[in-house]
Amino acid sequence: ILTNGGVYYDTITNALGCDTIIKLNLTKLSISRYEYKDTSYKCEWYYFGGDSLNNTDIYIDTLVARNGCDSIVTLDLLVRPREFDDTLNICVDRLPVTVYDTVFSKTAVSGTYIIHHRCATITFLLNVSPQVQTQQPEIPKICANDGSFILSFPPTNSLNTKPPTNYSITFDNHALTAGFVNQSGEFDGTDEITVQMPIRIYPDYYNCQIALIDSIYNCTAQAFDIQFPVFYPDTIMQQKWDDVVALKNSYYNGGFDFAGYQWYKNGNILAGETYSYIYLGTQSLQIGDEYSVLILRNDGSTLFSCPFTAREPKPQQSTFPTIVQNGNSVTIYLSKGDATAKLWTVTGILLQTARFSAPMHEISMPTVKGAYILEIVPENQTIGRAVNTITIH
């Protein structure tokens, strides 16, 4: 008796006494097994394998296939009552959907529906979750020393849309190499995401993908591919007096090297201002004006700096000359404000006091030759106290 497939040989002797070799190529047929689930109702019969079924259970029947082998069928049958409730939570982007032979179209809305299916009556609750949808975020001005920046995702207020509950940020390899880290989280009652930046980052263009997610029904996320520039910080610039804004060299600006420059004021190009500084000459910096520079880098690429805001210059004072003839005067220059000048002997005797205002004041020197101390004390501490040595000969 053979029980396995294979090639078999046998030798028999025929009527003439000669041997006959018989070759058998035997194929073993497997038993077919089928499993499926189905639903019926108490108000009807379900026919399976010659039986009429009306209870929830697992049923098995053996049929004979065309090849003569057994075919085993397993039925997992759910028998529901004649009247019952059912619920479906579905995302709007997954409509249309067919339930109990009833089609809910793309425009279906949440609600309670009475469905008649065969002999049963179903009270059907349909919850259609709106699609996550927001407006495209505006990219803020990002400076390399900001530490983080905020992206806002305002709602669209369109029908069948809702704000997201969660988000994820995935950076490309260039951004990851620069120190950015993929992040995710929940919206905390606002439409804003705070994107963390590396502590130290090279100004450049970076890319990420932001997915906005509905975590309640796990509906399809809304995704934005975003490119954002990280500008040079305004700390690469320094104001000198009230008429110069200059770029610091690499020793003082954080190690950045520049190949070319184009200055802008309040977003408008300043023709001819293509040096590492801008000098206004007879004009003065206006407090609140913003100066930025488009920087040409050694690799030929360009990138803006964040704007530097002109400030009120720190008051400055100077004294001239410091060596005078006896009986002559010394001129004190003051850039702004008021100050008091005090002339002392080297032994600490106060010879005279004079209060004066910017821009200049002359003070007479003693007729006795020798060294004296001229102290200038500003009012309201607008500048530091200055002490000058005056020599009279």
TIFI-391049 format. One record per residue (C-alpha): chain; x negated, y, z negated; residue number from 1. Coordinates in nm, 3 decimals. Example, Ala and Ser with C-alpha at 12.3 -4.5 7.8 and 13.67 -1.06 7.14 Angstrom:
# TIFI-391049
{A {-1.230 -0.450 -0.780} 1}
{A {-1.367 -0.106 -0.714} 2}
# end
This chain:
# TIFI-391049
{A {0.000 0.000 0.000} 1}
{A {-0.147 0.334 0.109} 2}
{A {-0.074 0.641 -0.106} 3}
{A {-0.318 0.896 0.036} 4}
{A {-0.366 1.047 0.377} 5}
{A {-0.669 0.946 0.586} 6}
{A {-0.797 0.725 0.867} 7}
{A {-0.759 0.350 0.814} 8}
{A {-0.874 0.048 1.023} 9}
{A {-0.756 -0.316 1.033} 10}
{A {-0.856 -0.624 1.239} 11}
{A {-0.604 -0.889 1.345} 12}
{A {-0.625 -1.197 1.574} 13}
{A {-0.390 -1.215 1.869} 14}
{A {-0.225 -1.529 2.023} 15}
{A {-0.528 -1.595 2.242} 16}
{A {-0.759 -1.600 1.941} 17}
{A {-0.921 -1.261 2.015} 18}
{A {-0.969 -0.984 1.756} 19}
{A {-0.764 -0.664 1.781} 20}
{A {-0.877 -0.349 1.590} 21}
{A {-0.600 -0.114 1.479} 22}
{A {-0.672 0.251 1.379} 23}
{A {-0.422 0.435 1.156} 24}
{A {-0.435 0.817 1.113} 25}
{A {-0.212 0.867 0.808} 26}
{A {-0.084 1.214 0.706} 27}
{A {0.065 1.253 0.360} 28}
{A {0.358 1.493 0.355} 29}
{A {0.395 1.710 0.043} 30}
{A {0.716 1.758 -0.146} 31}
{A {0.867 2.100 -0.070} 32}
{A {0.963 2.311 -0.372} 33}
{A {1.178 2.623 -0.358} 34}
{A {1.272 2.861 -0.639} 35}
{A {1.510 3.155 -0.625} 36}
{A {1.731 3.373 -0.843} 37}
{A {2.089 3.471 -0.784} 38}
{A {2.380 3.640 -0.956} 39}
{A {2.744 3.538 -0.982} 40}
{A {3.046 3.640 -1.186} 41}
{A {3.278 3.464 -1.429} 42}
{A {3.564 3.536 -1.197} 43}
{A {3.421 3.316 -0.918} 44}
{A {3.249 2.985 -0.856} 45}
{A {2.894 2.945 -0.738} 46}
{A {2.833 2.644 -0.517} 47}
{A {2.496 2.472 -0.541} 48}
{A {2.401 2.116 -0.440} 49}
{A {2.760 2.007 -0.426} 50}
{A {2.839 2.149 -0.770} 51}
{A {3.057 2.446 -0.868} 52}
{A {2.872 2.654 -1.126} 53}
{A {3.009 2.919 -1.362} 54}
{A {2.746 2.956 -1.638} 55}
{A {2.408 3.120 -1.667} 56}
{A {2.139 2.852 -1.650} 57}
{A {1.856 2.701 -1.446} 58}
{A {1.974 2.435 -1.201} 59}
{A {1.769 2.183 -1.001} 60}
{A {1.876 1.989 -0.693} 61}
{A {1.689 1.746 -0.467} 62}
{A {1.755 1.762 -0.097} 63}
{A {1.622 1.551 0.191} 64}
{A {1.417 1.747 0.443} 65}
{A {1.408 1.677 0.816} 66}
{A {1.084 1.484 0.774} 67}
{A {1.255 1.252 0.531} 68}
{A {1.075 1.383 0.226} 69}
{A {1.236 1.525 -0.084} 70}
{A {1.284 1.901 -0.113} 71}
{A {1.330 2.025 -0.470} 72}
{A {1.526 2.349 -0.514} 73}
{A {1.533 2.540 -0.846} 74}
{A {1.806 2.800 -0.902} 75}
{A {1.786 3.061 -1.180} 76}
{A {2.149 3.170 -1.199} 77}
{A {2.277 3.473 -1.390} 78}
{A {2.654 3.472 -1.437} 79}
{A {2.786 3.813 -1.540} 80}
{A {3.131 3.895 -1.679} 81}
{A {3.412 4.023 -1.462} 82}
{A {3.369 4.375 -1.601} 83}
{A {3.036 4.512 -1.728} 84}
{A {2.810 4.819 -1.738} 85}
{A {2.481 4.862 -1.558} 86}
{A {2.220 5.140 -1.529} 87}
{A {1.958 5.234 -1.272} 88}
{A {1.684 5.493 -1.324} 89}
{A {1.533 5.590 -0.991} 90}
{A {1.312 5.865 -0.849} 91}
{A {1.472 6.085 -0.587} 92}
{A {1.195 6.008 -0.337} 93}
{A {1.292 5.637 -0.351} 94}
{A {1.644 5.698 -0.222} 95}
{A {1.838 5.562 -0.037} 96}
{A {1.894 5.246 -0.239} 97}
{A {2.151 4.965 -0.217} 98}
{A {2.305 4.832 -0.540} 99}
{A {2.584 4.572 -0.546} 100}
{A {2.626 4.627 -0.169} 101}
{A {2.686 4.997 -0.235} 102}
{A {2.449 5.240 -0.061} 103}
{A {2.332 5.550 -0.251} 104}
{A {2.202 5.797 0.007} 105}
{A {1.907 6.039 -0.014} 106}
{A {2.144 6.305 -0.145} 107}
{A {2.286 6.089 -0.427} 108}
{A {2.309 6.258 -0.766} 109}
{A {2.308 6.128 -1.119} 110}
{A {2.646 6.018 -1.250} 111}
{A {2.878 5.730 -1.340} 112}
{A {3.021 5.529 -1.052} 113}
{A {3.285 5.253 -1.045} 114}
{A {3.168 4.978 -0.811} 115}
{A {3.387 4.685 -0.696} 116}
{A {3.165 4.396 -0.598} 117}
{A {3.336 4.075 -0.492} 118}
{A {3.567 3.998 -0.785} 119}
{A {3.380 4.211 -1.044} 120}
{A {3.413 4.574 -1.152} 121}
{A {3.092 4.749 -1.258} 122}
{A {3.070 5.080 -1.443} 123}
{A {2.741 5.196 -1.295} 124}
{A {2.528 5.475 -1.443} 125}
{A {2.285 5.621 -1.189} 126}
{A {2.002 5.840 -1.321} 127}
{A {1.822 6.014 -1.036} 128}
{A {1.497 6.165 -1.156} 129}
{A {1.406 6.484 -0.963} 130}
{A {1.080 6.492 -0.772} 131}
{A {0.780 6.662 -0.929} 132}
{A {0.722 6.979 -0.734} 133}
{A {0.540 7.304 -0.809} 134}
{A {0.395 7.589 -0.612} 135}
{A {0.037 7.578 -0.488} 136}
{A {-0.187 7.718 -0.762} 137}
{A {-0.377 8.041 -0.704} 138}
{A {-0.750 8.008 -0.761} 139}
{A {-0.870 8.265 -1.016} 140}
{A {-1.205 8.439 -1.002} 141}
{A {-1.440 8.193 -1.172} 142}
{A {-1.775 8.304 -1.310} 143}
{A {-2.057 8.061 -1.384} 144}
{A {-2.062 8.159 -1.753} 145}
{A {-1.685 8.133 -1.814} 146}
{A {-1.689 7.787 -1.974} 147}
{A {-1.341 7.710 -1.837} 148}
{A {-1.074 7.847 -1.608} 149}
{A {-0.694 7.824 -1.593} 150}
{A {-0.479 7.701 -1.304} 151}
{A {-0.106 7.780 -1.307} 152}
{A {0.157 7.567 -1.133} 153}
{A {0.479 7.773 -1.120} 154}
{A {0.802 7.579 -1.051} 155}
{A {0.962 7.599 -0.706} 156}
{A {1.321 7.612 -0.843} 157}
{A {1.428 7.389 -0.553} 158}
{A {1.709 7.135 -0.589} 159}
{A {1.618 6.788 -0.714} 160}
{A {1.278 6.904 -0.839} 161}
{A {1.129 6.917 -1.186} 162}
{A {0.804 7.030 -1.349} 163}
{A {0.540 6.767 -1.422} 164}
{A {0.475 6.622 -1.768} 165}
{A {0.113 6.515 -1.713} 166}
{A {-0.182 6.585 -1.488} 167}
{A {-0.514 6.435 -1.382} 168}
{A {-0.817 6.607 -1.226} 169}
{A {-1.061 6.411 -1.012} 170}
{A {-1.377 6.588 -0.895} 171}
{A {-1.583 6.496 -0.589} 172}
{A {-1.943 6.374 -0.615} 173}
{A {-2.091 6.722 -0.569} 174}
{A {-1.890 6.858 -0.863} 175}
{A {-1.963 6.552 -1.081} 176}
{A {-2.334 6.587 -1.011} 177}
{A {-2.311 6.954 -1.113} 178}
{A {-2.169 6.850 -1.451} 179}
{A {-1.791 6.860 -1.410} 180}
{A {-1.605 6.574 -1.582} 181}
{A {-1.277 6.418 -1.466} 182}
{A {-0.999 6.502 -1.708} 183}
{A {-0.631 6.435 -1.772} 184}
{A {-0.368 6.542 -2.019} 185}
{A {-0.017 6.667 -2.086} 186}
{A {0.140 7.001 -2.012} 187}
{A {0.191 7.166 -2.351} 188}
{A {0.510 7.357 -2.275} 189}
{A {0.347 7.582 -2.014} 190}
{A {0.269 7.543 -1.645} 191}
{A {-0.105 7.588 -1.702} 192}
{A {-0.404 7.355 -1.693} 193}
{A {-0.735 7.454 -1.854} 194}
{A {-1.019 7.316 -1.643} 195}
{A {-1.339 7.265 -1.841} 196}
{A {-1.671 7.371 -1.687} 197}
{A {-2.028 7.257 -1.755} 198}
{A {-2.226 7.464 -2.004} 199}
{A {-2.474 7.550 -1.730} 200}
{A {-2.366 7.536 -1.368} 201}
{A {-2.516 7.645 -1.037} 202}
{A {-2.287 7.893 -0.855} 203}
{A {-2.141 7.716 -0.552} 204}
{A {-1.821 7.580 -0.394} 205}
{A {-1.672 7.271 -0.564} 206}
{A {-1.378 7.039 -0.487} 207}
{A {-1.127 6.840 -0.687} 208}
{A {-0.788 6.675 -0.652} 209}
{A {-0.517 6.752 -0.907} 210}
{A {-0.228 6.508 -0.943} 211}
{A {0.091 6.627 -1.116} 212}
{A {0.275 6.336 -1.274} 213}
{A {0.619 6.258 -1.415} 214}
{A {0.537 6.012 -1.692} 215}
{A {0.903 5.944 -1.781} 216}
{A {1.006 5.758 -1.465} 217}
{A {0.656 5.724 -1.314} 218}
{A {0.770 5.888 -0.994} 219}
{A {0.537 5.971 -0.707} 220}
{A {0.285 6.234 -0.811} 221}
{A {0.237 6.566 -0.635} 222}
{A {-0.127 6.611 -0.534} 223}
{A {-0.329 6.922 -0.448} 224}
{A {-0.673 6.917 -0.287} 225}
{A {-0.845 7.226 -0.424} 226}
{A {-1.172 7.396 -0.339} 227}
{A {-1.287 7.660 -0.585} 228}
{A {-1.591 7.889 -0.580} 229}
{A {-1.796 7.946 -0.894} 230}
{A {-1.944 8.296 -0.860} 231}
{A {-2.266 8.431 -1.006} 232}
{A {-2.200 8.584 -1.350} 233}
{A {-2.206 8.961 -1.394} 234}
{A {-2.497 8.912 -1.635} 235}
{A {-2.731 8.898 -1.334} 236}
{A {-2.674 9.277 -1.309} 237}
{A {-2.765 9.558 -1.542} 238}
{A {-2.666 9.923 -1.551} 239}
{A {-2.941 10.182 -1.583} 240}
{A {-2.840 10.527 -1.697} 241}
{A {-2.532 10.656 -1.514} 242}
{A {-2.641 10.613 -1.151} 243}
{A {-2.806 10.270 -1.106} 244}
{A {-2.683 9.910 -1.104} 245}
{A {-2.961 9.661 -1.041} 246}
{A {-2.998 9.285 -1.009} 247}
{A {-3.229 9.123 -1.261} 248}
{A {-3.512 8.908 -1.130} 249}
{A {-3.517 8.531 -1.176} 250}
{A {-3.706 8.559 -1.506} 251}
{A {-3.415 8.745 -1.663} 252}
{A {-3.110 8.632 -1.463} 253}
{A {-3.113 8.260 -1.551} 254}
{A {-3.354 8.139 -1.283} 255}
{A {-3.164 8.244 -0.969} 256}
{A {-3.358 8.346 -0.656} 257}
{A {-3.202 8.568 -0.390} 258}
{A {-3.293 8.638 -0.026} 259}
{A {-3.055 8.921 0.067} 260}
{A {-2.786 9.152 -0.068} 261}
{A {-2.473 9.344 0.029} 262}
{A {-2.308 9.561 -0.236} 263}
{A {-1.936 9.619 -0.281} 264}
{A {-1.745 9.873 -0.489} 265}
{A {-1.393 9.787 -0.606} 266}
{A {-1.380 9.519 -0.336} 267}
{A {-1.489 9.751 -0.053} 268}
{A {-1.819 9.709 0.129} 269}
{A {-2.080 9.980 0.072} 270}
{A {-2.247 10.035 0.408} 271}
{A {-2.624 10.037 0.396} 272}
{A {-2.647 9.915 0.035} 273}
{A {-2.854 9.604 0.102} 274}
{A {-3.121 9.623 -0.166} 275}
{A {-3.147 9.451 -0.502} 276}
{A {-3.009 9.766 -0.663} 277}
{A {-2.765 10.045 -0.588} 278}
{A {-2.869 10.404 -0.665} 279}
{A {-2.606 10.677 -0.649} 280}
{A {-2.848 10.968 -0.644} 281}
{A {-2.663 11.292 -0.722} 282}
{A {-2.342 11.102 -0.803} 283}
{A {-2.260 10.914 -1.122} 284}
{A {-2.111 10.576 -1.194} 285}
{A {-1.743 10.610 -1.275} 286}
{A {-1.638 10.421 -1.584} 287}
{A {-1.422 10.121 -1.486} 288}
{A {-1.545 10.093 -1.126} 289}
{A {-1.636 9.737 -1.032} 290}
{A {-1.958 9.656 -0.846} 291}
{A {-2.023 9.314 -0.696} 292}
{A {-2.283 9.184 -0.456} 293}
{A {-2.265 8.927 -0.178} 294}
{A {-2.585 8.728 -0.222} 295}
{A {-2.773 8.562 0.061} 296}
{A {-2.946 8.253 -0.073} 297}
{A {-3.264 8.085 0.041} 298}
{A {-3.068 7.807 0.215} 299}
{A {-2.879 8.063 0.429} 300}
{A {-2.549 8.034 0.238} 301}
{A {-2.377 8.333 0.078} 302}
{A {-2.180 8.370 -0.244} 303}
{A {-2.039 8.664 -0.434} 304}
{A {-2.117 8.768 -0.786} 305}
{A {-1.843 8.835 -1.035} 306}
{A {-1.781 9.210 -1.061} 307}
{A {-1.985 9.424 -1.297} 308}
{A {-1.779 9.699 -1.460} 309}
{A {-1.950 10.035 -1.493} 310}
{A {-1.967 10.150 -1.853} 311}
{A {-2.035 10.476 -2.021} 312}
{A {-2.417 10.493 -2.037} 313}
{A {-2.583 10.487 -2.373} 314}
{A {-2.693 10.836 -2.477} 315}
{A {-3.067 10.897 -2.447} 316}
{A {-3.301 11.161 -2.586} 317}
{A {-3.658 11.270 -2.514} 318}
{A {-3.895 11.537 -2.634} 319}
{A {-4.137 11.736 -2.418} 320}
{A {-4.414 11.826 -2.463} 321}
{A {-4.566 11.652 -2.766} 322}
{A {-4.889 11.857 -2.766} 323}
{A {-4.831 12.235 -2.780} 324}
{A {-5.004 12.560 -2.854} 325}
{A {-4.932 12.712 -3.193} 326}
{A {-4.625 12.932 -3.185} 327}
{A {-4.484 12.772 -2.869} 328}
{A {-4.162 12.570 -2.837} 329}
{A {-4.074 12.207 -2.783} 330}
{A {-3.774 12.111 -2.567} 331}
{A {-3.546 11.829 -2.679} 332}
{A {-3.336 11.662 -2.409} 333}
{A {-3.013 11.485 -2.506} 334}
{A {-2.800 11.297 -2.252} 335}
{A {-2.476 11.349 -2.445} 336}
{A {-2.324 11.429 -2.781} 337}
{A {-2.460 11.628 -3.074} 338}
{A {-2.769 11.581 -3.287} 339}
{A {-2.970 11.743 -3.565} 340}
{A {-3.342 11.814 -3.525} 341}
{A {-3.560 11.821 -3.836} 342}
{A {-3.925 11.932 -3.837} 343}
{A {-4.141 11.789 -4.117} 344}
{A {-4.499 11.819 -4.229} 345}
{A {-4.692 11.497 -4.258} 346}
{A {-4.669 11.538 -4.637} 347}
{A {-4.287 11.527 -4.620} 348}
{A {-4.201 11.896 -4.650} 349}
{A {-3.895 11.995 -4.441} 350}
{A {-3.979 12.306 -4.242} 351}
{A {-3.662 12.365 -4.040} 352}
{A {-3.331 12.206 -3.935} 353}
{A {-3.133 12.273 -3.619} 354}
{A {-2.806 12.127 -3.498} 355}
{A {-2.763 12.122 -3.121} 356}
{A {-2.560 11.971 -2.838} 357}
{A {-2.651 11.807 -2.508} 358}
{A {-2.817 11.852 -2.270} 359}
{A {-3.116 12.036 -2.422} 360}
{A {-3.245 12.248 -2.709} 361}
{A {-3.567 12.437 -2.775} 362}
{A {-3.721 12.444 -3.120} 363}
{A {-4.007 12.677 -3.218} 364}
{A {-4.323 12.524 -3.354} 365}
{A {-4.526 12.653 -3.652} 366}
{A {-4.834 12.873 -3.600} 367}
{A {-5.049 12.652 -3.822} 368}
{A {-5.242 12.389 -3.629} 369}
{A {-5.205 12.025 -3.720} 370}
{A {-4.971 11.724 -3.691} 371}
{A {-4.597 11.751 -3.753} 372}
{A {-4.304 11.509 -3.741} 373}
{A {-3.993 11.593 -3.534} 374}
{A {-3.693 11.383 -3.639} 375}
{A {-3.382 11.371 -3.419} 376}
{A {-3.072 11.233 -3.589} 377}
{A {-2.764 11.182 -3.365} 378}
{A {-2.415 11.243 -3.493} 379}
{A {-2.169 10.950 -3.498} 380}
{A {-2.469 10.720 -3.433} 381}
{A {-2.421 10.743 -3.056} 382}
{A {-2.793 10.680 -3.015} 383}
{A {-3.065 10.563 -3.251} 384}
{A {-3.262 10.793 -3.474} 385}
{A {-3.586 10.907 -3.308} 386}
{A {-3.912 11.020 -3.465} 387}
{A {-4.177 11.202 -3.259} 388}
{A {-4.523 11.321 -3.356} 389}
{A {-4.598 11.678 -3.247} 390}
{A {-4.958 11.802 -3.235} 391}
{A {-5.021 12.179 -3.253} 392}
{A {-5.362 12.316 -3.160} 393}
# end
